[in-house]
Amino acid sequence: MRSALRSPVLAFLVCLSITSGGFGSAYNARPKLVVIVVIDQFRGDYLERYHDQWGEGGFRLLLDHGANFSDCNYNYANTRTAPGHATLLTGTYSSGHGIMANEWWDPEKKRRVSSVEDEATRLVGISSTGPGASPHNLLADTLGDELKLATQGKSRVFGVALKDRAAILPAGFAGDGAYWIDQKTGTWITSTYYRSELPKWAQDFNDSKRGEKYLNQDWKDSDGKVLRTTKPSEGKAASFYDLVGSTPFANDYEFEFAKELITYEKLGNGPATDLLVVSLSANDILGHKVGPDSPEMQAMALTMDRQLANFFEFLGHQMGLANVWIALSADHGVAPVPAVAAKLHLPAESVSIDKMKTQVNSLFSSRFAHQAEYVREIDYPLAWLNSESFLALRVKEEEAERAVGEALKQAGMRGYYTRSQLERGDVPNTETGLKYLHSYSPLGGWYVLGVPVPYTVGVSSGTDHASPYTYDTHVPLAFYGLPFQPGTYRSHAEPVDLAATLASLLGINAPSHAIGRVLTEALPPSRRVSNSPHGSEREERSMPSVEGRGFQQGAIRDSSGERTFPAPALAAATPTRDLAAAEGSR
Ligand SMILES: [Zn+2]
């Protein structure tokens, strides 16, 4: 292998064939489409756990023919859906993009708001008197926004998910559309932020009642055992989101919609690279109920593998997989169900947040000899303070937050960071300190981020995520497409690296607040050889200077079978020079 690759003739041929593969910048419309698949609640270890059970063309398209970063962790503490989706596309953490929770207290509106609700907009696709939704709370722009800027709007950018926040935040400010469902009915909706009416194809999709076929169905495993049903229980009102959302049928429903979007919006057919972010919500809806170690979650993952294979095959037929780059990640992991972990003698526990809130509030009521609600809400392990109660007693924010932090410790929390402290950047110079610094946002009034005891969750049944620990921070990060050297990369990676890497490869500016690094170990070095008169740049890729470690060589066939292209002949396992430089700057 080594001697063959050292042959200058062969190296030249490989270079030539890669160069003619169309690798280039956004300006010459290569790739035609970037698809980012975000799985809502999918731990990084699942890819290994079920490795022997994955079929062809699904996860294995990325694992066998793509660059898979097996040690990707969020470097912040607030591992929740809205922050996770914002992080992936902005390439920065909450301290950069401002989204630190799914919902927070708005001190001006004096009510709880969601990360995306926007009173200046209305929902489109259903009759509703409530506020619409938009990315207006984002404090940073996204990969899609930069693609739009670089192509002066020629790129098209879309987000699709069951959840509003998971569709809207990834689509950024300049997104052409974000679609999510009305939870009650399953109808696909959007907001006047994007358009005043649904496009005809989306209206037709809703009119054809395509969600109804997923109701009153049994979801069975491969042995025919019923795992879950989408029949509403007798006399109980249940939403489409709860019934269908916690089964793989929801992924089918999302992919059906995403395929219609690709077809009718002609994604991959325009003058510039388009971007589609699909967030698969079902894993999270089910995962909260049954936990990561249940047979249901295994069946969900294995079904998702087939659903992904089907979707990737569709992309191959539509535009040829050689014209598509695919990235896969997740917004957060999940903790084991406490009872399951406790059986193995881990100190796992369900913490009663009602009890904790009552305990903290009575402590302050007696300390101040004044009955009031001092902590408005605990979204474990995060506590929202009632600033009015403290201000009425002339207690300032910093003092109030510190006192609540101490009370939370008494109630069982391991430690705490206050909003004031994080705003000042006053944290210990430790890995944990950095995680909490990254979790800061100026939005949300007074708050305290509690540091939970590992394996504790704040729900009475099932499980949750929202901790700085690896079970919540470890997520997949994998790329498929011409620029990527296939292989498993065990070097340090973070979800913020996704936007930085794709921006670099597209030849566009990274999102405004991006702090991620370009994952150079998965990319062969390239050097520019000429500029064409049309402004598109050809790149000649030289051979990596480090030796591969047993990675597969040879041809890759795309799953549509339409085209083969050579696998980059050398896969660099750990190009130490680049990596050291990158990590030194972190
Ligand atoms: Zn989530």
Boltz pocket constraint, residues with backbone or C-beta under 6 A from the ligand:
constraints:
  - pocket:
      binder: B
      contacts: [[A, 40], [A, 41], [A, 80], [A, 81], [A, 82], [A, 84], [A, 284], [A, 331], [A, 332]]
      max_distance: 6.0
